[in-house]
Amino acid sequence: MSLRLVQIEIAAERCVAALADEGHAHRLDGVASVYELATQAIAAGLTLQEAVRRRRTDQRIALASARLLPPIDHPDSAHLYLTGTGLTHLGSAESRDKMHALAAGEAGQTDSMRIFREGLEGGKPASGGPGAQPEWFYKGDGSSVVASGAPLESPAFALDAGEEPEIAGIYLIDPEGVPRRLGFCLANEFSDHVTERHNYLWLAHSKLRPVALGAELLTGELPADVRGTSRIYRGGRLLWEKPFLTGEANMSHSIANLEHHHFKYAAFRRPGDVHVHFLGTATLSFSDQVRTEPGDVFDIRADAFMLPLCNPLRRGVALGAAARPL
């Protein structure tokens, strides 16, 4: 059975609570963060769900009176990695392939389609061992995480500010260097698709952006079939809307395979570090020729989560980036 956790701030005090319904949660005793809760659970030899049940109190908190925080953070934001993988969903290659078709030339098949087909053929190995290697990208550290309700800021130099509705896995590396999955959250893996379309080698540039994480941490296993809706509002009116599918039934890779190919690197198994790993999507407003503007509001909801993820878009201020000699 899954439990749902939120990190909240109420009366200038942080705490962790277990969701009871869409409007209320029960406070957990003695912990101020999910990181602290998970660290203590590992030390005590408990699962995260066991630790939650032991600390759950009868104190009910009305979420409307609290400030919702991201579902995970780290005392030192440099020790929280934001990474992800694309071309993992059935249909995801179509959106990407449209962006890169001009670069295919006479070969007739883009690298995007090739890597998607490799995943389709070998991303869910029957043996349970590692399968085809997926695409991988880096997005930043904990300082780039934005809570639901807070503005998502697009850099002044960005050519596009596009949403990517998906789910992210959340992990803590234990003292033995073993990744421990805490659960999953709803996410907006915010990207610059115009920059990416110009040249696929600029994918890294397009991904270095803030990310929005839904407040809710879903513990346990992710349902195999997750159905959601991504919307954009402009001036209070619906501008764009489209359903999205995720979960392993709608993916070309198993979650275990994606986890293997991320955590096979020793640098990502450093005890105490936190990882938020985005699992991919097949639904983008950019594919429907939507161009977002400051003030637009992204609204992402999915049936596996009680709470929505909503963020207004804001344009950043140009900053000087040139290095100075010392």
N, C-alpha and C positions, 0 to 999 in steps of 0.2 A: 504494500500500500504506500502510495506517495504522500509525503507531507510537503507543505508549501510554507516557505519562510520568507520574511521580509525584514530588511534593516530599516529602522525608522528613527526619527528624531522627534521627541515630544517634550515640550517645556525645557528646551536647550539640553536635553539628555538623550543620548543614544541608547538604543536597545534592539534586541532581536525578538521577533514575535512569529508565532505560527498562525497562518491564516485559518480562520474559522469559516468565514464566508466572504463575500465581496466587500463588505463594509467593516468587518471587525476581525481582530486578531488577538491571540492570547500571548501575553508576555512570557519570555523565557527568563528564568532566574539566573542571575550571576554572570551574564555575558553581555558585552556591548557590541559585538560584531560576529558575523558568520565565521570570519577567520579565527577568532578566539574560540568559538564553539567547536569548529572542526579540529583545531589544534589540540584542544582538550580531549575530544573524542578519540583521536588517534592515540594520545598518550594513555588513555584509560582502556584501550582495546575495544572501544564501542563503535558501532556504526553511527553514522550521523543521525539516523532516525531514532536509534536508541537514546542517543544523547539528548535529542529534542524531547522525547517523551519523559525523560527524567527531570528535565528543567521546565517543562510546561507548567504554568500557573493558571489560576482561575481569573487572574486580572485581565479583563477585556479592554482593549484599546480600540477606539473608533478611528479608523484610518483617515477619516475626513478631518480629524483634529491633529493629525501628525504629518510630518514631512517625510515622504517616501525617498529613501536613498537607493543607490544601486544595490543589487543583491550581493555583491562581494566587493571588498576593497582590501588593501594591504597597508599595514602601518608605514611602509616605505613604498610609495607608488612605483618606484623604479623596479620593484620586484614583482610587479604584476604585468604579465605579457599579454598583449592583444594580437592574436594571429588568426588565420583562417584558411579555408580552402574553398575553391570554386569548381564549377563543372561537376558537381556531385549529385545533382538532381535531374530526374527525368524531365527533359524540356529545357534545362539550363543552357545546353549547348546551342540551342536555336537562337537565344538572345545574344549570346556572345559571338556566335558565328556571323550574325548580321553585321556586327561591328567590325569584324576582321576579314570579311570576305574579299575586300579589295586587295588585301595583302596576300591572298592565296595564290594569285597569278595562275600560271599554267598547271600548277600542281592540282588545282581543283579541290583541295581539302585543306582547311586551315589547321594550325596546330591546336586550336581550341577543340575542333571536332575530333581530331586524332586522340587527344588526351581524354575526351569524354568517352569515346568508344573503347579505349583501353580500360577505363573504369567500369563501363557497362559489361565488358567481358570478364574482368578480373577483380572488380572492386568489392565483391562479396564472396570470398573464397569459401568453398564448402568445407575445407579442412579446418577452418577456424583460424588458420595462420595468417600471416601478412599477405595481402593481395597487391593489386596494381597501385602504384604510387600516384597520389592525387596532386593537383596543383597546390601550391602553398604560398602564403604571403604574410607579411608582417604589417601591423597597423599602428603600433605604438605601445605605450605603457599605461599604467594606471591613471596618469594625469590626463589621458584622453577620454576617460569614461564620463559620460553624461547621464544623469538620472532622468527618469520619465518626468515630463513636465518642464524640464530645463531646456534652454535654447541649444540647438545643434548649430555650431558656428562653422560656416564654410570659409576657408582662407581667402583673403582678398585676391590672391593670384589664381584661384581655382577657376576652371572653365565650366564646371557643372557642379551641382549639389544634388545628387540623386540618392534616394532611399534604396535599401536592400533588406526586405523583411525576411528574417530567418531566426533560427534558434542557435544558441551558443552553449557549448559545454563548459562547465566551470570546474577547475581542478586545483588541488593543493598537493604539493610534493611532500611526502612524509619524510621523517628522519633517515629512512633507509634509501631515499632517492626514488621511491615508487610513486607514480602519479595516482592520486586518489580522487575519483570523480565525486564532487559534492552534489551535482545535479545539473539542471538546464535552466536557461532563461530565454525570454523573448528578446530579440535584438534588432536594431537597425544598423546594419553594417554599411554606413554612409560612405559613398565613393564619388569619384569624379569620372564619369563615363566618357565625357568628351576627350579628356586627356588620354584615357585608355584606348579609345577608338583611333586616335591619331597614330599611335604606334604601340603595339603590344608590349614592347620592351619598357614602356612607361607605366606598366601595370603597378609597379612599386610606388611610383609617384601618385597614382590615382587612389591608392589605398591609405596613404598616410593622412588620416583624417580623424576627427573625434568619432566616437561611437556612442549610441544610446542603448542602454540595457534596461529592460523591464524590471520592475521592482521585485518581482516574484521569482524565487528560487524553487524549482520543482525538483524534489529529491527522488531518488529511485530511478527506474528506467523510463525512458521517453516512450510514449505510445508510438506504435509502428506507423500509424496514419494520423497525422496532425493536419487540420484544415484551418486556414485563417483567411483574413481579408486585410489588404493594404489599401489605405485611402490617403488622399491628399485634399486638404481644404484650403481654399483661397478666399479671404474676405468673409469667412463664415459659411461659404457655400462649397458643396462637394465639387472638386475639380476632376478627380480621377479615382477610380475604384476597380480593384481586381482581386479575385481570390488567389490564394497560394496554397500549395501542398508541400508538406515536409514530413519528416519521420522516415524510417528505413524503407517502408513500403513504397515510398516515392523517391528513393535515392538510388544512385548507381553504385554507391559505396556503403558498406556497413560502417556504423559509428566506430566499432572496434578497429577497423582498418584505418580510418582517419586518425584515430588516437595513436595507433602504432607508428604511423609515418610522421607524426609530430614528435612524439616522445622518444623515438629512437635516437634522437640527438642528445648527447650527454649534457649539453648546456641547458637543456630544457628539463633536466631532472635534478635541479639543485634544491636541496631540502629547504622548505619554508617558502618557496616561490609559489605564486598563484598564476594560473593560466586561464584565460578566457579564449576559447577556440571556436570560431564561427564555422558553422557546418554547411553553409551555402544556401542558395535560393535559385528559383527559376523565374521569378516575377519581378520586373522592373518597370517603373513608369517611363523610363528613358526609351525602352523598346517601343513604346506607343507614342514617341515623339513629344512627350511632356517635358517642358523645361521649367524647373521650379524657380521661385522668386523669394526673396526675403519676406518673411511674414507668413508664408505657406506653413501649414501644420501637417506633419506626418502622423498618421493614426494607424497603428498595427495591432491586430487582435488575432488570437488563435484559440481554438476550442480546448487545448490542453492547459490553458492559463486563465485564471480568474481576472487578472488585472490587465488593462490595455497598456500599450506603450505609445505615448503621444509627445511630440516635440515640435515647437516652432522653429523655422529656419531663420538663421541670422547671418548676415555678411560680416566677415572679420575685417579688421583694420590692417592696412598695409604696414608691415614692419621691415626695417632694414635687416638684411640677412648676411651681408658681407662680413667676412672675418677681418679683424684688425691685427696687424703685426704687434707682437709683444716686445 
